[in-house]
């Protein structure tokens, strides 16, 4: 379902409920039934005439319509001959029949409105679909009733327009990395428009950012190539550090043949202590580290 249809349904549903609530409530319905029952009984026993019963029915209907109820989280907007006279509720209240009317019951709880910016171009001309949600509440019922006609619809369209403007001012990388900054900027924009209506937007959240599939594949390949580059850089850095350590070690052995000899014995022992192992060493190491004699002794011990 597209956004205009969703907004239309969101607008019509409260209107239908408001009319039903204005028409009748449990208290007024009970009083009406009681009065009608009394009139019918009185007419049945011929206590009153037919005309008196008809007048009584009309008066019962008028009295029942004067009794209204607002829920704990609501305020009722009362008009007298079309002019605003004040707010009523929560709870039970009375109005003057025929002269007064309840135009609206305004909910003061925190409400949630989700909206979407479809196929919107970023600053670097990338089409994106962004889903967001705004949490808002009516803090001044009088302003909300008198300043704007359909504030729920108005908030949805302002949020969608503001989100499109912010997307057009930022690049794709900013949208993906700085969601909180984008949400804060959108919240400020919404507050500037809705505060004169007695409405405040408490929180704005970016639910999802959808980018084209081809671009997502390209970004995935780019990230993979970047990881491979970093791995090769790390490997080269490790090789450099190893070479530096070997250079330091060579300075220790250059004037200490005994230490070099012991190191050669240790290397040969580590290579031959496992069964079936084979050690390959350069020919120059046989003379420099006396590995030939050591290897012969080790082989002799293995044979014995």
C-alpha positions, 0 to 999 in steps of 0.5 A, a space after each residue: 500500500 502506497 503512502 497516500 492511501 495509508 495516510 488516508 486510512 489513518 485519517 479516516 479511521 479516527 474520524 469514524 471513531 470520533 463520530 461514533 464517540 460523539 453520537 453515543 456513550 455508555 452513560 448516555 445510552 443507559 439514561 436514554 434507555 431508562 427514560 424510554 422504558 419509563 415513558 413506555 410503561 407510563 403510556 402502557 398504563 395510561 398514566 400519560 397521553 401519546 403526545 406527552 410520550 412523544 415529547 418525553 422521547 424527544 427530551 430524553 434524546 436531547 438529555 442523553 446527547 448532553 452527556 459526554 465522556 472523554 478518556 483519561 488521555 483525551 481532551 474534548 474540544 467544545 464549540 458553541 454555535 461554531 465558536 471555540 469555548 474551551 476544553 473538557 475532560 477527561 471523564 464525564 462532562 456535560 454540554 448544552 444540547 443543540 447549542 454546544 457540540 464536541 468537535 474532536 477528542 484529541 489524544 495526548 499520548 505519544 503517537 508513532 508515524 512511519 514514513 518513506 522517502 522513495 527513490 530519492 537522490 543523494 548529494 552524489 546522485 545515488 537513488 535510495 529508499 529510506 524508511 523512518 519513524 517519528 514519535 510525536 505528541 500533542 502538548 497544546 490541544 487548543 493549538 492543535 485543534 485551531 491551527 491545523 485541520 488534519 495534523 496527523 496527515 500534515 506531520 506525515 507529509 512534512 516528515 516525508 518532505 523533510 527527509 527528502 530534503 536532508 537526503 539531497 543534502 548528504 552523500 550516501 556515505 553520510 547516510 549509511 554512517 551517520 544515521 543519528 545525525 540525519 535523524 537529529 537534523 530531521 527532528 529539528 526540521 519537524 519541530 520548527 514546523 509543528 511547534 506552532 501547532 502545539 505538537 512536538 516531535 520527540 524522537 526520529 529514527 531511521 529504520 532502513 536505507 535501501 540502495 540499488 542492488 548493483 551498487 550494493 554488489 560494487 560496494 561489497 567488492 570494494 570492501 573485500 578488496 580493501 580487506 585484502 589490501 589491509 591483509 597484505 599490508 599487515 603481512 608486509 609489516 610483519 615480514 619487516 619486523 621479523 627481518 629487523 629482529 633477525 638483524 638484531 639477533 645476527 649482531 649477537 651471534 657475529 662475535 660469539 661462535 659458542 652461542 651460534 653453535 648452541 643455537 644450531 644444536 637447538 635448531 637441529 634437535 627441534 627438527 629431529 625430535 619428531 619421528 619421520 621429520 626431515 630437516 633441510 639446511 643450506 650447505 653453508 650452515 654446515 661449516 658456519 654452525 658445525 651442523 655436519 658434525 652435529 647431524 652425524 652424531 644425531 643420526 648415529 644416536 637414532 641408528 643406535 
